Amino acid sequence: MRKEKDKIKEEKKALQKEQAKQKRLANKDKPKKTKKEEKLENPEFPYIDEVPKELLEGKHIFIDPGKRTLFSMMDDDGNYFSYTTQLLYL
């Protein structure tokens, strides 16, 4: 009974090693991507002109951060709000 379990474990280990070896060989031919390339491929915050039209349906608020004006915001109707450093200390 014990020998059978040990044999099954060894076979499983050998199979896992073989699968890992095949995976390494398959990935060897593929060029490696750097983190910068991966980020460019799937950015966390894409540029507005890169977003598909389907995702831009509905109401929106556009925000632009800056140095002097911490936030400049505008909605679809053209309403504009600016949060400056002077407003920060009021």
Buried (B, 14 or more C-beta within 10 A) or exposed (E): EEEEEEEEEEEEEEEEEEEEEEEEEEEEEEEEEEEEEEEEEEEEEEEEEEEEEEEEEEEEEEEEEEEEBEEBBBEEEEEEEBBEEEEEEE
